[in-house]
Amino acid sequence: MSSERLDFPEGFLWGVATAAHQVEGGNFNNQWWQWEQQGKLHVPDTARVCLDWWHHAEADFDRAKALGLNALRLSVEWSRIEPRPREFDAVAIARYRQLLEGLKARGLTPMVTLHHFTNPLWFEARGGWLHDAAPGLFARFVRKVVEELGDLCDFWCTINEPNIYALTGWVLGDFPPGGQGDVPGALRVLGQLIRAHGVAYTVIHRLQPHARVGWAQNFNTFDPEHRLSPLDVAVTHVRDLLVNDLVPRAIVTGDVPLPLVLLTGDVGEARGTFDYVGINTYYRDLVRFDPTQPGELFGKNVPAPNTPRSDQPVTGTGWGEVYPQGISRVADELKKANKPCYVTESGVADHADRLRPWVLAKAAKAMHDALGRGAEVKGYFHWTLVDNFEWAEGFSTRFGLFALDVPTQRRTARPSADLYGRMARANGVTKELLAPFGDEVVRAAFPSRQ
């Protein structure tokens, strides 16, 4: 068999991504716990224990190290660190120090996310992200975190998926506060999150001039169902603008186009406040013009026929075509920002591990292609290490390289864990490496060399 390879640059990061509320357990002081207690999840699961990282994260760090990974993205829980306004919990801060020390001792570079969908209840009571003071309150928290943890981390992700936070909380209703069809509200929230990112960037760089600071943007690939249909093309463009382009444009250029800026407000202070862009991407949807869907901006997402589909959510909005090759398209588009990018999330809901090996091979191919065209892709953080608490879907969707038995907390490696470890240790991909996982997986990385 050929020794052809997809080689990656020296120092490339091969990691996994997590979020505090999804893995720690015991986060009883944020709006997601309140949402769960109100019976708003789609399943009768609970985040009471999750993966019990608050007590035993180091065992999973050992698993990541044993695979051969060299990085791990995690978040800090605002409601633990600042449980009441201006009151900071020394015990919580000490535990986060232990986690970062544990990562560094294992040779895992930490990327720390400062906001990953959860807010303290006191912040919610003041109006959450719609309150005028929200960016300043977030900046106060960020300053404390960097002062306390900055000697252990200089790689920060300010806000995870501001577009998804606004969309699911104000338009789709799957996330708290459960708004539906409130596009103006979602745009106001986006404006606040953009300003909060900009202020956080400034705070971090004042404390750590050498820090790497960015945000994680969810990019969903949209293509018109009929490329020759002007109406399909038009509604696809609107979706792309609102979901994918608005936040990056605001942070790169400080600009939000009319009339949207009338709702977001001025975000010029955020211009240029990034050292990298985080790419979170999972799916592609075809978009069809539909005059009966004004609440969906006269568009309807439809899956492309005969394409890979993940396990689907129990209820709510379905997930589209599994599309790791979208990494390449996004990285190409981001070249104009003239900054590095990291794939801060990519993965698949796949309890049987039927697609995950293919996703990993296809993602490697997409990154390698983008690198060959001049994109500065510097790392890949797979979502996720162990099956976690997937927000409103609870434990019903399984994204882990390791399967979790929730009652016993037992972890079992899926075959894809071995594949990802091989990729990380080789800092690349070969046909020989992929061969045990089947011809489809080999073709995902080497499509024209069979």
ROROFI-642368 format. One record per residue (C-alpha): x, y negated, z negated; residue in three letters. Coordinates in Angstrom, 2 decimals. Layout:
% residues N
- X  Y  Z  ALA
...
//
This chain:
% residues 450
- 0.00  0.00  0.00  MET
- 1.19  -3.51  0.81  SER
- 2.95  -5.57  -1.83  SER
- 1.18  -8.77  -0.75  GLU
- 0.56  -11.08  -3.67  ARG
- -1.35  -14.13  -4.71  LEU
- 1.31  -15.86  -6.81  ASP
- 0.56  -18.69  -9.24  PHE
- 2.87  -21.49  -10.40  PRO
- 5.13  -21.04  -13.39  GLU
- 3.34  -22.18  -16.52  GLY
- -0.13  -21.45  -15.13  PHE
- -2.60  -20.99  -17.99  LEU
- -4.62  -17.78  -18.15  TRP
- -7.13  -18.15  -20.96  GLY
- -10.65  -17.68  -22.19  VAL
- -13.20  -20.29  -23.23  ALA
- -15.53  -20.37  -26.25  THR
- -17.72  -22.82  -28.17  ALA
- -18.05  -23.19  -31.93  ALA
- -21.81  -22.64  -32.31  HIS
- -21.67  -19.58  -30.06  GLN
- -18.96  -17.76  -32.00  VAL
- -18.47  -19.11  -35.52  GLU
- -21.70  -18.31  -37.33  GLY
- -22.91  -20.33  -40.28  GLY
- -23.46  -23.62  -38.46  ASN
- -26.65  -24.58  -40.29  PHE
- -26.32  -28.36  -40.08  ASN
- -26.76  -29.04  -36.36  ASN
- -29.72  -29.45  -34.03  GLN
- -29.27  -26.01  -32.45  TRP
- -29.80  -24.24  -35.78  TRP
- -32.87  -26.41  -36.32  GLN
- -34.07  -25.53  -32.80  TRP
- -33.65  -21.83  -33.60  GLU
- -35.56  -22.18  -36.89  GLN
- -38.41  -23.82  -34.97  GLN
- -38.71  -20.69  -32.84  GLY
- -37.56  -22.38  -29.66  LYS
- -35.15  -19.67  -28.46  LEU
- -36.28  -17.38  -25.65  HIS
- -35.38  -14.30  -27.73  VAL
- -35.65  -13.31  -31.42  PRO
- -31.90  -13.59  -32.01  ASP
- -30.00  -15.67  -34.52  THR
- -26.73  -17.62  -34.64  ALA
- -26.40  -16.90  -38.37  ARG
- -23.33  -14.68  -37.87  VAL
- -22.56  -14.82  -34.12  CYS
- -19.02  -13.38  -33.84  LEU
- -18.14  -14.45  -37.40  ASP
- -15.20  -16.51  -36.17  TRP
- -15.42  -18.75  -39.19  TRP
- -14.04  -15.85  -41.21  HIS
- -12.40  -13.51  -38.71  HIS
- -11.45  -15.37  -35.51  ALA
- -7.87  -14.20  -35.77  GLU
- -8.85  -10.63  -34.87  ALA
- -10.14  -11.89  -31.52  ASP
- -7.03  -14.02  -31.10  PHE
- -5.12  -10.74  -31.41  ASP
- -7.27  -9.29  -28.63  ARG
- -6.50  -12.25  -26.37  ALA
- -2.79  -11.94  -27.08  LYS
- -2.85  -8.19  -26.44  ALA
- -4.36  -8.80  -23.02  LEU
- -1.41  -11.03  -22.20  GLY
- -3.31  -14.33  -22.13  LEU
- -1.48  -17.57  -22.90  ASN
- -4.31  -20.04  -23.64  ALA
- -7.65  -20.29  -25.40  LEU
- -10.28  -23.01  -25.26  ARG
- -12.37  -23.49  -28.39  LEU
- -14.43  -26.30  -29.86  SER
- -14.65  -27.94  -33.26  VAL
- -18.07  -28.27  -34.83  GLU
- -18.91  -31.90  -35.58  TRP
- -21.53  -30.96  -38.20  SER
- -18.93  -29.00  -40.20  ARG
- -16.26  -31.69  -40.11  ILE
- -18.62  -34.63  -40.75  GLU
- -21.66  -33.08  -42.47  PRO
- -22.84  -36.50  -43.60  ARG
- -21.98  -39.93  -42.16  PRO
- -18.40  -40.90  -43.03  ARG
- -18.00  -37.81  -45.25  GLU
- -15.37  -35.44  -43.91  PHE
- -15.10  -31.87  -45.17  ASP
- -11.52  -31.00  -46.10  ALA
- -12.31  -27.27  -46.26  VAL
- -13.64  -27.25  -42.70  ALA
- -10.66  -29.23  -41.45  ILE
- -8.32  -26.79  -43.22  ALA
- -10.02  -23.85  -41.49  ARG
- -9.63  -25.45  -38.08  TYR
- -5.97  -25.98  -38.88  ARG
- -5.71  -22.26  -39.61  GLN
- -7.33  -21.44  -36.26  LEU
- -4.94  -23.66  -34.32  LEU
- -1.96  -22.35  -36.25  GLU
- -3.14  -18.82  -35.47  GLY
- -3.37  -19.55  -31.77  LEU
- 0.06  -21.14  -31.63  LYS
- 1.62  -18.28  -33.61  ALA
- 0.31  -15.90  -30.97  ARG
- 1.61  -17.94  -28.06  GLY
- -1.87  -19.13  -27.05  LEU
- -2.05  -22.78  -25.97  THR
- -5.16  -24.32  -27.54  PRO
- -7.51  -26.57  -25.62  MET
- -9.89  -28.19  -28.12  VAL
- -13.34  -29.36  -27.04  THR
- -14.71  -32.14  -29.21  LEU
- -18.39  -31.90  -28.22  HIS
- -19.93  -28.68  -26.93  HIS
- -23.71  -29.27  -27.01  PHE
- -24.16  -29.56  -30.80  THR
- -24.81  -32.62  -32.97  ASN
- -25.02  -33.07  -36.75  PRO
- -28.56  -33.41  -38.03  LEU
- -27.80  -36.88  -39.41  TRP
- -26.74  -37.96  -35.90  PHE
- -29.96  -36.53  -34.46  GLU
- -32.00  -38.38  -37.10  ALA
- -30.54  -41.67  -35.85  ARG
- -31.70  -40.94  -32.31  GLY
- -28.88  -38.74  -31.09  GLY
- -27.26  -39.79  -27.84  TRP
- -30.03  -42.29  -27.13  LEU
- -28.96  -44.43  -30.10  HIS
- -26.89  -47.49  -29.17  ASP
- -24.23  -46.62  -31.76  ALA
- -23.75  -43.02  -30.55  ALA
- -20.46  -43.52  -28.65  PRO
- -18.94  -45.32  -31.63  GLY
- -20.06  -42.62  -34.06  LEU
- -18.51  -39.98  -31.82  PHE
- -15.29  -42.01  -31.60  ALA
- -15.08  -42.07  -35.41  ARG
- -15.32  -38.28  -35.48  PHE
- -12.75  -37.92  -32.70  VAL
- -10.30  -40.18  -34.52  ARG
- -10.55  -38.05  -37.67  LYS
- -10.08  -34.80  -35.76  VAL
- -6.98  -36.03  -33.94  VAL
- -5.51  -37.49  -37.12  GLU
- -5.98  -34.16  -38.89  GLU
- -5.21  -31.69  -36.09  LEU
- -3.09  -33.64  -33.65  GLY
- 0.17  -32.07  -34.80  ASP
- -1.23  -28.72  -33.64  LEU
- -2.94  -29.74  -30.41  CYS
- -2.43  -32.34  -27.69  ASP
- -4.80  -30.81  -25.11  PHE
- -8.32  -32.19  -25.54  TRP
- -11.64  -31.80  -23.76  CYS
- -13.86  -34.64  -24.93  THR
- -17.32  -33.49  -23.84  ILE
- -18.48  -30.22  -22.33  ASN
- -20.87  -30.51  -19.38  GLU
- -22.55  -33.86  -20.01  PRO
- -24.68  -33.22  -16.92  ASN
- -26.01  -29.89  -18.25  ILE
- -26.60  -31.35  -21.74  TYR
- -28.79  -34.07  -20.21  ALA
- -30.50  -31.84  -17.63  LEU
- -31.45  -29.01  -19.97  THR
- -32.43  -31.28  -22.86  GLY
- -34.50  -33.88  -21.02  TRP
- -35.56  -32.37  -17.69  VAL
- -35.78  -28.57  -18.03  LEU
- -36.62  -28.38  -21.75  GLY
- -34.47  -25.32  -22.54  ASP
- -32.17  -27.25  -24.93  PHE
- -33.10  -29.59  -27.77  PRO
- -34.80  -32.02  -27.86  PRO
- -36.91  -30.11  -25.31  GLY
- -37.88  -32.92  -22.95  GLY
- -39.37  -31.92  -19.63  GLN
- -39.28  -33.97  -16.47  GLY
- -37.78  -36.99  -18.24  ASP
- -35.27  -38.00  -15.59  VAL
- -34.93  -41.58  -16.92  PRO
- -34.15  -40.20  -20.38  GLY
- -31.57  -37.82  -18.94  ALA
- -29.86  -40.70  -17.11  LEU
- -29.75  -42.83  -20.26  ARG
- -28.16  -39.93  -22.14  VAL
- -25.63  -39.46  -19.33  LEU
- -24.64  -43.10  -19.59  GLY
- -24.02  -42.74  -23.31  GLN
- -21.99  -39.57  -22.86  LEU
- -19.84  -41.20  -20.18  ILE
- -19.15  -44.16  -22.46  ARG
- -18.44  -41.80  -25.36  ALA
- -15.93  -39.93  -23.24  HIS
- -14.20  -43.18  -22.31  GLY
- -13.99  -44.36  -25.92  VAL
- -12.74  -40.94  -27.07  ALA
- -10.03  -40.97  -24.40  TYR
- -8.81  -44.35  -25.63  THR
- -8.86  -43.26  -29.29  VAL
- -6.89  -40.10  -28.56  ILE
- -4.24  -41.86  -26.49  HIS
- -3.70  -44.49  -29.17  ARG
- -2.90  -41.68  -31.59  LEU
- -1.20  -39.37  -29.07  GLN
- 0.18  -41.26  -26.06  PRO
- 1.39  -37.98  -24.54  HIS
- -1.93  -36.13  -24.88  ALA
- -3.76  -34.41  -22.04  ARG
- -7.36  -35.59  -22.21  VAL
- -10.21  -34.73  -19.86  GLY
- -13.77  -33.46  -19.85  TRP
- -15.46  -30.30  -18.58  ALA
- -17.90  -30.90  -15.73  GLN
- -20.38  -28.30  -14.57  ASN
- -20.37  -28.05  -10.77  PHE
- -23.21  -26.09  -9.20  ASN
- -22.67  -25.62  -5.48  THR
- -25.66  -26.74  -3.39  PHE
- -26.08  -26.09  0.32  ASP
- -29.15  -26.86  2.47  PRO
- -31.18  -23.75  3.25  GLU
- -31.41  -24.92  6.85  HIS
- -28.34  -26.94  7.81  ARG
- -30.13  -28.49  10.81  LEU
- -33.09  -29.67  8.72  SER
- -32.71  -33.38  7.83  PRO
- -35.11  -32.93  4.90  LEU
- -33.21  -29.98  3.46  ASP
- -29.96  -31.89  3.89  VAL
- -31.43  -34.98  2.19  ALA
- -32.73  -33.19  -0.92  VAL
- -29.48  -31.24  -1.18  THR
- -27.57  -34.53  -1.17  HIS
- -29.77  -35.87  -3.98  VAL
- -29.16  -32.77  -6.10  ARG
- -25.44  -32.93  -5.46  ASP
- -25.34  -36.61  -6.42  LEU
- -27.23  -36.22  -9.67  LEU
- -25.82  -32.90  -10.88  VAL
- -22.27  -32.86  -9.54  ASN
- -21.16  -36.33  -8.50  ASP
- -22.57  -38.90  -10.93  LEU
- -20.35  -38.21  -13.94  VAL
- -17.06  -37.67  -12.05  PRO
- -17.66  -40.80  -9.98  ARG
- -18.33  -42.80  -13.13  ALA
- -15.20  -41.57  -14.91  ILE
- -12.92  -41.84  -11.88  VAL
- -14.18  -45.18  -10.54  THR
- -16.29  -46.74  -13.32  GLY
- -19.19  -46.93  -10.87  ASP
- -22.74  -45.59  -10.93  VAL
- -24.72  -46.32  -7.74  PRO
- -27.92  -48.33  -7.65  LEU
- -30.60  -47.79  -8.78  PRO
- -29.24  -45.18  -11.22  LEU
- -27.07  -47.71  -13.04  VAL
- -30.25  -49.47  -14.18  LEU
- -30.83  -46.43  -16.41  LEU
- -27.29  -45.31  -17.27  THR
- -26.14  -48.85  -17.98  GLY
- -22.69  -50.13  -17.15  ASP
- -19.95  -47.52  -17.57  VAL
- -17.00  -49.52  -16.26  GLY
- -15.09  -49.03  -19.51  GLU
- -14.77  -45.31  -18.67  ALA
- -12.93  -45.94  -15.42  ARG
- -9.76  -43.87  -15.14  GLY
- -10.12  -42.31  -18.61  THR
- -8.93  -38.82  -17.70  PHE
- -5.68  -36.92  -17.36  ASP
- -7.35  -33.89  -15.81  TYR
- -10.77  -32.70  -14.70  VAL
- -12.23  -29.51  -16.15  GLY
- -14.17  -27.42  -13.63  ILE
- -17.00  -25.28  -14.97  ASN
- -18.62  -23.40  -12.10  THR
- -20.71  -20.27  -11.82  TYR
- -23.44  -20.45  -9.16  TYR
- -24.59  -21.58  -5.73  ARG
- -28.15  -22.45  -4.73  ASP
- -29.65  -23.10  -1.35  LEU
- -31.98  -26.09  -1.40  VAL
- -35.24  -26.39  0.51  ARG
- -37.38  -29.52  0.90  PHE
- -40.67  -28.98  -0.91  ASP
- -43.24  -31.82  -0.93  PRO
- -45.18  -30.09  -3.73  THR
- -42.28  -30.54  -6.20  GLN
- -42.01  -34.26  -7.06  PRO
- -40.75  -33.36  -10.53  GLY
- -37.86  -31.53  -8.86  GLU
- -37.17  -34.51  -6.58  LEU
- -38.97  -32.73  -3.71  PHE
- -36.48  -29.88  -3.59  GLY
- -36.61  -26.20  -4.46  LYS
- -33.60  -24.00  -5.23  ASN
- -33.67  -20.66  -3.45  VAL
- -31.10  -17.87  -3.67  PRO
- -29.18  -17.00  -0.55  ALA
- -30.26  -13.54  0.65  PRO
- -28.01  -10.53  0.15  ASN
- -25.64  -12.31  -2.24  THR
- -24.39  -11.27  -5.70  PRO
- -26.76  -12.03  -8.58  ARG
- -25.90  -11.85  -12.25  SER
- -28.09  -10.55  -15.03  ASP
- -30.86  -13.12  -15.25  GLN
- -32.09  -15.14  -18.25  PRO
- -35.09  -13.78  -20.10  VAL
- -37.21  -16.82  -19.26  THR
- -36.69  -20.31  -17.97  GLY
- -34.78  -21.35  -14.89  THR
- -33.22  -18.46  -12.97  GLY
- -29.54  -18.37  -12.12  TRP
- -28.48  -18.47  -8.48  GLY
- -25.87  -16.72  -6.40  GLU
- -22.72  -15.80  -8.31  VAL
- -20.19  -18.00  -6.54  TYR
- -16.63  -18.04  -7.90  PRO
- -15.43  -19.23  -4.49  GLN
- -17.01  -22.55  -5.47  GLY
- -13.81  -23.18  -7.44  ILE
- -12.01  -23.77  -4.16  SER
- -14.63  -26.17  -2.84  ARG
- -14.66  -28.21  -6.04  VAL
- -10.86  -28.31  -6.35  ALA
- -10.59  -29.51  -2.75  ASP
- -13.08  -32.30  -3.44  GLU
- -11.26  -33.35  -6.61  LEU
- -7.94  -33.87  -4.82  LYS
- -8.99  -37.48  -4.17  LYS
- -8.95  -38.10  -7.95  ALA
- -5.15  -37.56  -7.89  ASN
- -5.14  -35.70  -11.21  LYS
- -4.69  -32.04  -12.15  PRO
- -7.65  -29.78  -12.70  CYS
- -8.26  -26.73  -14.84  TYR
- -11.01  -24.17  -14.40  VAL
- -12.37  -24.63  -17.91  THR
- -15.18  -22.09  -17.38  GLU
- -16.01  -19.39  -14.86  SER
- -17.58  -16.01  -15.41  GLY
- -20.74  -13.96  -15.04  VAL
- -23.57  -12.55  -17.16  ALA
- -22.97  -8.86  -16.57  ASP
- -23.57  -6.35  -19.36  HIS
- -22.62  -3.41  -17.11  ALA
- -19.43  -5.02  -15.79  ASP
- -20.61  -4.39  -12.24  ARG
- -19.62  -7.83  -10.90  LEU
- -17.03  -9.19  -13.32  ARG
- -13.96  -7.55  -11.70  PRO
- -15.10  -8.95  -8.34  TRP
- -15.62  -12.39  -9.91  VAL
- -12.10  -12.39  -11.37  LEU
- -10.53  -11.38  -8.04  ALA
- -12.62  -13.91  -6.10  LYS
- -11.79  -16.68  -8.57  ALA
- -8.07  -15.93  -8.21  ALA
- -8.41  -16.09  -4.43  LYS
- -10.30  -19.39  -4.64  ALA
- -7.67  -20.98  -6.89  MET
- -4.82  -19.68  -4.75  HIS
- -6.44  -21.07  -1.60  ASP
- -6.96  -24.45  -3.27  ALA
- -3.33  -24.52  -4.41  LEU
- -2.26  -23.78  -0.86  GLY
- -4.21  -26.81  0.36  ARG
- -2.57  -29.11  -2.16  GLY
- -4.97  -29.06  -5.11  ALA
- -3.24  -29.18  -8.49  GLU
- -4.98  -26.29  -10.26  VAL
- -3.13  -25.61  -13.50  LYS
- -5.14  -23.01  -15.35  GLY
- -8.15  -20.71  -15.59  TYR
- -10.26  -20.18  -18.73  PHE
- -12.64  -17.27  -18.26  HIS
- -16.03  -17.44  -19.95  TRP
- -15.69  -15.58  -22.27  THR
- -13.61  -13.23  -24.45  LEU
- -16.40  -11.45  -26.38  VAL
- -20.16  -11.47  -25.74  ASP
- -21.42  -14.52  -27.59  ASN
- -24.60  -16.35  -28.58  PHE
- -25.71  -17.77  -25.25  GLU
- -27.80  -20.69  -26.51  TRP
- -31.54  -20.22  -25.81  ALA
- -30.82  -16.76  -24.36  GLU
- -29.23  -15.53  -27.60  GLY
- -27.44  -12.20  -27.12  PHE
- -29.63  -11.19  -24.15  SER
- -27.00  -12.26  -21.60  THR
- -23.50  -10.84  -21.85  ARG
- -20.52  -12.82  -20.54  PHE
- -17.72  -11.10  -22.47  GLY
- -14.62  -9.26  -21.38  LEU
- -15.38  -7.36  -24.59  PHE
- -18.84  -6.00  -25.31  ALA
- -20.27  -6.84  -28.73  LEU
- -22.45  -4.59  -30.84  ASP
- -24.21  -7.30  -32.82  VAL
- -25.23  -5.34  -35.96  PRO
- -21.79  -3.83  -36.52  THR
- -19.72  -6.62  -34.92  GLN
- -17.76  -3.92  -33.09  ARG
- -15.96  -5.04  -29.93  ARG
- -15.38  -2.69  -26.98  THR
- -13.20  -3.69  -24.05  ALA
- -14.92  -3.64  -20.68  ARG
- -12.87  -2.58  -17.64  PRO
- -12.67  -6.22  -16.58  SER
- -10.67  -7.00  -19.73  ALA
- -7.91  -4.73  -18.47  ASP
- -8.03  -6.33  -15.03  LEU
- -7.82  -9.87  -16.41  TYR
- -4.94  -8.89  -18.65  GLY
- -3.07  -7.46  -15.67  ARG
- -3.61  -10.68  -13.72  MET
- -2.38  -12.83  -16.62  ALA
- 0.71  -10.72  -17.27  ARG
- 1.61  -10.71  -13.57  ALA
- 0.77  -14.42  -13.13  ASN
- -0.74  -13.29  -9.88  GLY
- -2.71  -10.67  -8.03  VAL
- -1.68  -7.78  -5.79  THR
- -3.61  -5.12  -3.91  LYS
- -2.03  -2.52  -6.17  GLU
- -3.29  -4.33  -9.26  LEU
- -6.86  -4.52  -7.90  LEU
- -7.04  -1.07  -6.30  ALA
- -8.34  0.81  -9.39  PRO
- -11.39  -1.48  -9.42  PHE
- -12.59  -0.59  -5.91  GLY
- -12.42  -1.76  -2.33  ASP
- -14.89  -4.63  -2.85  GLU
- -12.67  -6.10  -5.55  VAL
- -9.59  -5.77  -3.30  VAL
- -11.44  -7.49  -0.43  ARG
- -12.45  -10.32  -2.76  ALA
- -8.80  -11.36  -3.03  ALA
- -7.50  -10.04  0.32  PHE
- -10.48  -10.33  2.68  PRO
- -8.65  -10.08  5.99  SER
- -5.83  -7.68  5.20  ARG
- -7.47  -4.25  5.04  GLN
//
